Amino acid sequence: MHSSKPRRKVVPANGEDSADKLDQLLLSSAICNNEDLGPFVRKAFVSGKPETLLHHLRHFARSKESEIEEVCKAHYQDFILAVDDLRSLLSDVDSLKSSLSDSNAKLQSVARPLLSSLDAFVETRNISKNVNLALESVRTCIRLMEVCSRANHHLCSDNFYMALKCLDTIERELLDKTASSTLKRMLEKKIPEIRSHIERKVSKEFGDWLVEIRVVSRNLGQLAIGQASSARQREEDLRIKQRQAEEQSRLSLRDCIYALEEEDEDGLSAGGGGGIAEDGKDAFGNGGGGGILGFDLTPLYRAYHVNQTLGLEDRFKQYYFENRKLQLTSDFQVSSMTPFLESHQTFLAQIAGFFIVEDRVFRTGGGLISKVEVENLWETAVSKMCSVLEDQFSRMQTANHLLLIKDYVSLLGVTLRRYGYPIDALLDVLSKHRDKYHELLLSDCRKQISEALAADKFEQMLMKKEYEYSMNVLSFQLQTSDIIPAFPYVAPFSPTVPDCCRIVRSFIEDSVSFMSYGGQLEFYEVVKKYLDRLLSEDLDGALLKLINTSVHGVSQAMQVAANMAVMERACDFFFRHAAQLSGVPLRMVERSRRQFPLSKARDAAEDMLSGLLKAKVDGFMTLIENVNWMADDAPQSGNEYVNEVIIYLETLVSTAQQILPANVLKRVLQEVLSHISEKIVEALLSDSVKRFNVNAINGIDVDIRILESFAENQGPLFSDGDVDQLKTALAESRQMINLLLSNHPENFLNPVIRERSYNTLDYRKVVTISEKLRDPSDRLFGTFGSRGARQNPKRKSLDILIKRLKDVS
């Protein structure tokens, strides 16, 4: 190996500028620097002077000989010393060689027996290894057979998951160790076939489960909704008990201590499996046994875990999701051949069962379906259900049908909300059709009210048994006393009243039923709004029509007026009943109590009764024409007309007090007495009466006293204030007679006295009637005798009054 040398630079001598010398220097430099000499050779042959090149090369060689010689001289001594060392080493090597030869001979003679023993040992050890290998192969084969036997047993038992585990063990631990190539080839062929067989078998079981779970889901949904309905019924029973306790407390005016006993809800539960009993099976292929709801997820989980073992987990998840989505889509199909009223329970129960199953699969399936996928399925279901309900509700024309479907939808919402599914969209659909439902309900009630009123015979209702009294009186709180009457009992109202009460109560309960469980917690105002409409528009209008078209006699008018008085108590019950069903405290209702919603019909009934009575009284008042207006003596027992009127009024009161409440009877009598008073004044004003004397006026005074005595005799029926109001109804005639009999009629001109004693009199009537007063005796107001006679001061006062009143007019 050549050592690297630094490049030498040959510097030409001063004054040598010939071409040969330059070429020689360049060639020397190239050789010293280990450069390629090819250019120099080509140049020499091209110029035709190769001898020059040879000459230069020889010159370079001669120049280097001297250098070599100097180097050799410098290293000669060292070379001689090295040769001497080598000769000494050679003799030592010969000695070592002979020593090694002797040692080898001795070793050979000693080791030959040992080598023979070693060969025998190696041969024996190889035999032992071969035997051990054979035994290991046998053990491997035995274990392989055992695993194959277990795999066959699991296959026969349809325990596919364990069979696949055995196959995995064979492949992972035993197949490569199998010495038999024939057995190995057989296993390599059969294992894929077994896996394919298991996959087909599990797929078939899963397909059968998909078919079966649809029927199971429907039954499951019906059972779950039925349990929700039972729970709701228990809540209603508790509310009824609470209302009864509140009513008892309100009626007894004392604190009533009560407690609500909560019953344990059996069946469904949103936590711990959604009401599905855990039956102890694990999540690896055997989980999800049905418990109380009776559905089994074992085939599903076995298929899932088998596919996991086969490495097909994602494919199976997708396959499961797509199939369940298709099933859900098929569940949305509503048959046009079957009315939705008949099929809605099956339709909604199928969907409820579907999502109960999916909730269970999501919670126990080990990731078989994700929360997002379940939410997507639910959103699709809610959208479709809302669409179906919108379409079906828009077609319905019967309130009861709409209510039945709404109740089942709300039960579906309650059931699935316990599993965490949002149901706001469903509740929005129900709220959207609230007005339509109430319009249909009002229409149905209108027809029922018309039919009930058309059947009214205006006769008091006869009740023979206590249950009839309870059903027709106590159930609507129409009683005026807590004492149960003797039977048979004749009620003051006709059968129309409890019939209408039943219609209104049914309306309230249906309205509350529709509004309950619809997502709106406080709905009393809505129920009250429609109840107001039913009472103030429909029932009031129907009663007005009945009064105006069907009432033709006093007895019928009296019965209708009695009915209206009972209906006033019934209306209080209606609003209390609506508040109780809506969960509103009764004190809130009593605090915001409104006016009587049937006031128009009540007023019309009382006006009709008063009008008929006035017409009847007018027949007796025609007898006032028989009064002697210029009588010589005042009648002591009243005129004929007033006696006839009193007989009629007493007969009327004895009959009316049996059915009419005191306040209604008082108002009617007040109207009649006021009418009699007007008739008396009209008689004094009439053109048929040209003049009258003081005796006739005293007779009229006796008549009015008889009427006032009649009013006072009603004291047992009315309060003192009511009796005073009855007497006040005769105020106009009484004040007119008092003025005519007064010793100082000019006091009428005094505003204070007029307001206190003559406030009902019209001054024009006073003038007309006063001008008719004549008295030949001139006992009170003077005489109209001879021209030169002195005028009575009282008569003069009356004339001044007449003159002043004429000036005012």
Buried (B, 14 or more C-beta within 10 A) or exposed (E): EEEEEEEEEEEEEEEEEEEEBEBBBBBBBBBBEEBEEEEBEEBBEEEEBEEBBEEBBEEBEEEEEEEEEEEEEEEEEEEEEEEEEEEEEEEEEEEEEEEEEEEEEEEEEEEEEEEEEEEEEEEEEEEEEEEEEEEEBEEBBEBBEEBBEBBEEBBEEEBBBBBBBBBEBBEEEBBEBBEEEEBBEEBEEBBEEBBEBBBEBBBEBBEEBBEEBBEBBBBBBBBBBBBBBEBBEEBEEBBEBBBEBBBEBBEEEEEEEEEEEEEEEEBBBBEEBBBBBEEEBEEEBBBBBBBEBEBBBBBBBBBBBBBBBBEBBEEBBEBBBEEBBEBBEEBBEBEEEEEBBEEBBBBBBBBBBBBBBBBBBBBBBEEBBEEEBBBEBBEBBBEBBBEBBEEBBEEBEEBBBBBBBBBBBBBBBBBBBBBBBBBEEBBEBBBEBBEBBBEBBBBBBBEBBBEBBEEBEBEBBEBEEEEBBEBBBBBBBBBEEEEEBEEEBEBBBBBBBBBBBBBBBBBBBBBBBBBBBBBEEEBBEBBBEBBBBBBBEBBBBBBBBBBEEEBEEBBBBBBBBBBBBBBBBBBBBBBBBBBBBBBBEBEEBEEEEEEBBBEBBBBBBBBBBBBBBBEBBEEBBEBBEEBBBEBEEBBEEBBBBBBBBBEBBEEBBEEBBEBBBBEBBBBBBBBBBBBBBBBBBBBBBEEEBEEBBBBBBBBBBBBBBBBBEBBEEBEEBBEEEBBEBBBBBBBBBBBBBBBBBBEBBBBBBEEEEBEEBBEBBEBEBBBBBBEBBBBEEBEBBBBEEEEEEEBBEBBBBBBEBBEBBEEEE
